[in-house]
Amino acid sequence: MSWRALALVLTAAAASPAALAADDLYTRYFTGVDGGRPCYVRVYDDAHLKSHPKQTVRRIFIDFDVNTRSDETRKNGADDFEAGISFMLKRSSEWYGQALSCKTVRDHFECYLEADGGTFTLTPRGKALRLEVTGGPGSDIHTEGEKDFGTFGAAGGDDRVFLLPRGDRKICDAAFPK
């Protein structure tokens, strides 16, 4: 075996554990649960919202379907997958939602919304995902609803981190019926 071939084999072997870990994390939280259609959801009651006056989000979820992707030439995978984010604010009963693009990075997922809608990480916590708005204090998450735009995660607010347990698929499906 030539030195060049040996170097190629060693490089591939060194990269494999990271790729396997990424695939395993993606499988444990997305493709391998609930038939590849998990819904990570948090619903806050009035008592919680009254005790957190700077929180604007009433409901929030991350929605995934292994077979759904806007770019039909690609399949979802650990290195690049599409999911959805939806949320309802205290001021309205309207759902705001948008597709998001994510990738597995070590022990978490990095996600962004198109059209500068914001960035966040999803970090596994048991059977839940911890959503944290990223990008610094001036960053937030914003997307369109039927009537207006909804935002959360602004500096000084109580909407920059959420713990989203895996929940009932019906909640994700009911927000935007087909």
N, C-alpha and C positions, 0 to 999 in steps of 0.2 A: 504494500500500500504506500502511495506517495505521501509526502508530508502535507501536501495541499488537501488530499482526500482525508487524511487523518484529522487535520484541522477542521474540515467541514463536518465530519462525524462528531467530533468533540463539541463544536459549537451547537449543533443540533441537539445533542444530548443535554447540554447545559441549559438550553432554552426550553426544553420539554417540561421540566417541573413547573415553571411559571405558567406555561400554557395550560397544563393539566389543572393547576390550582384555579386559574381563571374559569376554565370550563366547569370545574366542580362547584365553585361559588355560584356561577350562573345557573347551573342545573339545580342546586339546592334551593334557590330563591325564585327562580322563574320557570324554566322548562320542566323541572321534575316535580312540581307541586300543582295540585288541583288541575291535573290534566293539561298542564302548560298554559293555564289561564288564571293565575292568581290575582287577587284583588287585595291590596294593602290599604286599609282604611282606618280613619279616625273620625269619630263624631263627638263633638263637645256638647254637653248639656248646658242649660241656662245658668246653673249654679257655678259651673267652671268659668263660663264666659264673664259672669259678674265679678268673680274673684280675680280675673285677669283682664282688666279694662283695656290694656294696650294690645290684646289679641284681636285680630279682625276675622280670622278663619273660623267658621262654624263646623265645616266638614271638609275633609280632604282625602283623596285616594290616589294611589298609583295602580294603574290597570295594565295588564299584559296579556297578550294572546300570541303564543308561539307562531301561529299561522297568519298573523296579520302584520303587514308592513306596506307602507305606501310605495316604496321602491320594490316592485315585484320581481326585479332581476336579481335581487339578493335575498338571502334568508337571514333571519335573526340568528346571531351567534354571540358568544361571550365577548368578542372583540368589537361588535357593533350590533346593537339591537334597538328596536323601536318599542316604546311603551306609551302610555298616556298619563297625564296628570290632570286632575279635575279638583275643583274646590268651590265651596260656597262661603260667601262672606256673611258676617252678622247683619249687615245692612240690607240683605236681599235674599230671596229664595231661589235666585238664578244660579245655575251651574256655569262655571267658567272652565274651559278645558282646551287642551292642545296636545298634539303628539310631541314626544320628546325622544331624543337620540341619546343612547347610553353606551358605555363600554365598561368592562371589568378592569379595574386597576388594583392589583394586589388584593387587599382585603375589603374592597368597597366598589361601588359603581359611580362613575362620573356621568352626569346627565346635563343636557342643555336643551332649551327650547329654541326653535327657529325664530328668526326675525328679532334677535336680541331680546328674547323673552326671559332670559335669566339662566343661571346655572346653579346646580346643587349636587350634593353627594347623597347616595343611599348607602348606609353602612349596616350590615346585618347585626341584629341584636336578638339572639334566640330565634323565635319564629316571626320576628318583626323586622322592619327596616327603619332606620333612623334617618330622616330627611333633614339635611342642613343646607340652608341657602349659602352659597359661596360667592366669592368675587369682591369681598370687602364691604365696608359699611354703606356705601352708596348703591349697592346692588339690591335688586328685588326680583320677584317673579311676577310677571304680568302676561295676561292672555285675554282673549276676546270672549265675550258672552254673546247672547242673542241681542241684547239691548245696549251694552256698553263694555268697558274694559274693567277687569278685576285685577287687583294687585295685592301682594302680601310680601312680607320679609324686609320691609324698610328698616333703616337704622332707627333704634330707639323703640321699635315695636316688640311685641311678644310672639312674633310669627317667623322666627328664623330657624327653629328646630322643632321637629315633630317626630314622635314615635308612632309608627303605623303598623299595627298588628295585622297579620293575614286575616281577612274577614270574609264575609258572605259575598259571593260573586254577584248576587242579585243587586247589591248596592251599586256596584260599578255599572251593571247592565241597565239599571233604572235611570241613571243620570242622563244618559243620551240614548233613548230607545231608538231602535232601527226600524 
